[in-house]
Amino acid sequence: MKQILILLSLLLVASVSAEETAEDVLDSMASQLKSLDSFSVHMEKTFDDVMVDGAKIQFSGAADLLVRQPDRLYIDYGDEFTSKELWYDGKTFTLHDHLKNVYMRVDAERNIRDTLTGLRDRYGILLPLMSLLRGDPAENYGEGVRVRRYIGLHDVEGIPCHHLLFRGNDIDWQLWIQDGDTPLLRKYVVTYKQLEGSPQEPIILTEWELNPRLKDKLFEAKVPKNAIHAEVLPRNEVQNDD
């Protein structure tokens, strides 16, 4: 009986330690991002499409992100189904769909965080790595999370990384955060448990550049003159029309 109690005690301590370690590593990544005036990063991702018969088909995409705090953002994204560019210049947010040659433009908030939150809440627009771009990834991974676990020190393309697991009711997140004095996000996997077949979306982040000099013109929208302007209605107005 005494041996069982000792074993249970050790397991409890290990569980608490793993949870605290996961939070500490995540906090270190968040602090690193907040300390940067600017950064750029390349993203390669794959994503599953679950067929009616249960088969999983995998597709891929890529993006380049430029961020200058507090009010500049540029994203160039493409995959098998879409090709888009997004600009935020501190006043307006512009999105251009290259395949359809259609663009939208809306007034934006005074900083990246509030702008991305407004796009999500008002228009239902979600951007790649939104929690990372909002500058507080710990907030996103803390919502609805019931399990926090430190898995171990694992390799991502030759870089030792702390492997973390955050489990929620509908979504699981795995993060690989670089070990050492520069705790950058190197890999990110989302598992959508509420969807049939539990599709996953792995993302690899490379070519990090910290505090580069990013000029204003990089964030000025470059929409073709023949592009069609599309008005975007807030979600509540669309629902009222129905």
Secondary structure, DSSP 8 states (H G I E B T S, - for coil): -HHHHHHHHHHHHHHHHHHHHHHHHHHHHHHHHHT-SEEEEEEEEEEEEE-TTS-EEEEEEEEEEEEETTTEEEEEEEESS-EEEEEE-SSEEEEEETTTTEEEEEE--SSHHHHHHHIIIII----TTHHHHTT-HHHHHHTTEEEEEEEEEEEETTEEEEEEEEEESSEEEEEEEE-SS---EEEEEEEETTSTT--EEEEEEEEEEES----GGGGS----TT-EE-----HHHHHHH-
